[in-house]
Amino acid sequence: MSNMLSGKIALVTGGRGGIGRAICARFLREGATVFAADLTEEGTLSGEAESRFIKYDVTSEDDARAAMAKVAEECGKLDILVNAAGIEIEKTVEQTSLADWNRIFAINVTGTFLASKHALPLLRQGQNASIVNFGSYDGFIADPGLAAYCASKGAVHALTRAMACDHGPEGIRVNAICPGYIDTPMLRSFFRDVGDIETLDTAVRGVHPLRRYGTPEDVANLVNWLASDEARYASGQLWVLDGALTAQVQQMRI
Ligand SMILES: NC(=O)c1ccc[n+]([C@@H]2O[C@H](COP(=O)([O-])OP(=O)(O)OC[C@H]3O[C@@H](n4cnc5c(N)ncnc54)[C@H](O)[C@@H]3O)[C@@H](O)[C@H]2O)c1
C-alpha cells in the first residue's frame, strides 16, 4: 500500500457492514484516521489497526449532529465521508407496506442526505474533500422484487449529481459507487430469501462476463481511489462496478 490517504480523516456510515468494514480496513492501511459509524459495533477488524466506533443511526438527525461533533472535537476536520449504510427489502410494490417504503427511504436516502448535510461544515475544513455515496446498478436497471430498493438507489444517484453541482465550487467532490453483486451479508440474505444458495451462486457467476461476483475489497479499491487526491478531477459520476454484468445484451446469455 502507498499511504494514499495519509493525514486524512474519514467517516464511514455502515462501517461495520460487509462493504463498510472493507473500506475502513483499506483506509486504515492507507494511513487515514477512520471513524466507523454504525448501529452495531459487531464486526471489528481483528489483528489490524482499528477504526474509532461511533454508534449512529443514519435516520436520526441528532445522531448525525453528534457524530460530526465527535469528529470535530477529536480531529477538527473531515476529508472523506462514505455513505455506505443501507438496507434491502425484497418485495414488489404490491407487497411493500408504507412502513417498508418509509424505512428503506429513511436509511438509504434520508441517511445519505443527513450525514452529508451535517458533514459539509467539517468537509470545508478538509483537504480535497470527497463524499462517496452508495447507489447500485439497481438504480439504473431493475432486479425483480426489489421495487423500493431500486427507487431508493435511483434517488441516491440523483442526489449525488445535485450535491456534486452544489459543492464542486467549494472544492468538494461527490461521487456514487453503483455495485452489482458483491459478496456480503446483504447478498447472502437475498440468496437465502430467493432459493437454494449453491444453485444461485453458480447461476450468478455464470451471468457475469468475469464469471464471479465482486468482493468487498473490490469495492474498497474504487472507494479508496475516489477518496484520494489522485481522483481530484472525478466528481458527479455514478461508478458502476459489476464485473461487466450490465455491459452485455440479454440474448448473449442463451
Ligand atoms: N452487497 C451488494 O451486492 C450491494 C450491491 C449494490 C449496492 N450495495 C450497497 O452497498 C452498501 C453496503 O452494503 P453491504 O452489502 O455492505 O450491506 P451489509 O448489510 O453488509 O451492511 C450494511 C450496514 O449498514 C448498517 N445499517 C443499516 N441500517 C442502519 C442505520 N439505520 N444506521 C446506521 N447503519 C445502518 C448495518 O448495521 C450494516 O453494518 C449499501 O448501501 C447497499 O445498498 C450493496
The ligand as an SDF file (V2000), in Angstrom:
LIG
                    3D

 44 48  0  0  0  0  0  0  0  0999 V2000
  -23.8270   -6.2680   -1.4110 N   0  0  0  0  0  0  0  0  0  0  0  0
  -24.2450   -5.9350   -2.6030 C   0  0  0  0  0  0  0  0  0  0  0  0
  -24.3310   -6.7830   -3.5090 O   0  0  0  0  0  0  0  0  0  0  0  0
  -24.5910   -4.4960   -2.9210 C   0  0  0  0  0  0  0  0  0  0  0  0
  -24.9140   -4.1740   -4.2510 C   0  0  0  0  0  0  0  0  0  0  0  0
  -25.2450   -2.8530   -4.5530 C   0  0  0  0  0  0  0  0  0  0  0  0
  -25.2380   -1.8810   -3.5770 C   0  0  0  0  0  0  0  0  0  0  0  0
  -24.9170   -2.2130   -2.2940 N   0  0  0  0  0  0  0  0  0  0  0  0
  -24.9510   -1.1360   -1.3070 C   0  0  0  0  0  0  0  0  0  0  0  0
  -23.7210   -1.0920   -0.6040 O   0  0  0  0  0  0  0  0  0  0  0  0
  -23.9490   -0.5850    0.7280 C   0  0  0  0  0  0  0  0  0  0  0  0
  -23.3330   -1.5390    1.7510 C   0  0  0  0  0  0  0  0  0  0  0  0
  -24.0000   -2.8070    1.6150 O   0  0  0  0  0  0  0  0  0  0  0  0
  -23.4370   -4.1670    2.2510 P   0  0  0  0  0  0  0  0  0  0  0  0
  -23.5890   -5.2030    1.2180 O   0  0  0  0  0  0  0  0  0  0  0  0
  -22.1420   -3.9300    2.9220 O   0  0  0  0  0  0  0  0  0  0  0  0
  -24.5880   -4.4230    3.3400 O   0  0  0  0  0  0  0  0  0  0  0  0
  -24.4670   -5.0000    4.8190 P   0  0  0  0  0  0  0  0  0  0  0  0
  -25.8520   -5.4140    5.1730 O   0  0  0  0  0  0  0  0  0  0  0  0
  -23.3640   -5.9800    4.9240 O   0  0  0  0  0  0  0  0  0  0  0  0
  -24.0510   -3.6960    5.6550 O   0  0  0  0  0  0  0  0  0  0  0  0
  -24.9050   -2.6010    5.8110 C   0  0  0  0  0  0  0  0  0  0  0  0
  -24.5230   -1.9000    7.0980 C   0  0  0  0  0  0  0  0  0  0  0  0
  -25.4190   -0.7830    7.2620 O   0  0  0  0  0  0  0  0  0  0  0  0
  -25.7430   -0.7310    8.6280 C   0  0  0  0  0  0  0  0  0  0  0  0
  -27.0360   -0.0390    8.8280 N   0  0  0  0  0  0  0  0  0  0  0  0
  -28.2750   -0.4580    8.4840 C   0  0  0  0  0  0  0  0  0  0  0  0
  -29.1930    0.4250    8.9070 N   0  0  0  0  0  0  0  0  0  0  0  0
  -28.5090    1.4300    9.5100 C   0  0  0  0  0  0  0  0  0  0  0  0
  -28.8910    2.6240   10.1590 C   0  0  0  0  0  0  0  0  0  0  0  0
  -30.1860    2.9670   10.2910 N   0  0  0  0  0  0  0  0  0  0  0  0
  -27.9260    3.4210   10.6820 N   0  0  0  0  0  0  0  0  0  0  0  0
  -26.6020    3.0740   10.5690 C   0  0  0  0  0  0  0  0  0  0  0  0
  -26.1820    1.9520    9.9780 N   0  0  0  0  0  0  0  0  0  0  0  0
  -27.1290    1.1310    9.4490 C   0  0  0  0  0  0  0  0  0  0  0  0
  -25.8350   -2.1910    9.0830 C   0  0  0  0  0  0  0  0  0  0  0  0
  -25.7220   -2.2990   10.5060 O   0  0  0  0  0  0  0  0  0  0  0  0
  -24.6630   -2.7960    8.3330 C   0  0  0  0  0  0  0  0  0  0  0  0
  -23.4790   -2.7570    9.1110 O   0  0  0  0  0  0  0  0  0  0  0  0
  -25.4880   -0.4510    0.8760 C   0  0  0  0  0  0  0  0  0  0  0  0
  -25.8630    0.8780    0.6380 O   0  0  0  0  0  0  0  0  0  0  0  0
  -26.0110   -1.3480   -0.2430 C   0  0  0  0  0  0  0  0  0  0  0  0
  -27.2870   -0.9560   -0.6770 O   0  0  0  0  0  0  0  0  0  0  0  0
  -24.6000   -3.4840   -1.9430 C   0  0  0  0  0  0  0  0  0  0  0  0
  1  2  1  0
  2  3  2  0
  2  4  1  0
  4  5  1  0
  4 44  2  0
  5  6  2  0
  6  7  1  0
  7  8  2  0
  8  9  1  0
  8 44  1  0
  9 10  1  0
  9 42  1  0
 10 11  1  0
 11 12  1  0
 11 40  1  0
 12 13  1  0
 13 14  1  0
 14 15  2  0
 14 16  1  0
 14 17  1  0
 17 18  1  0
 18 19  2  0
 18 20  1  0
 18 21  1  0
 21 22  1  0
 22 23  1  0
 23 24  1  0
 23 38  1  0
 24 25  1  0
 25 26  1  0
 25 36  1  0
 26 27  1  0
 26 35  1  0
 27 28  2  0
 28 29  1  0
 29 30  1  0
 29 35  2  0
 30 31  1  0
 30 32  2  0
 32 33  1  0
 33 34  2  0
 34 35  1  0
 36 37  1  0
 36 38  1  0
 38 39  1  0
 40 41  1  0
 40 42  1  0
 42 43  1  0
M  CHG  2   8   1  16  -1
M  END
$$$$
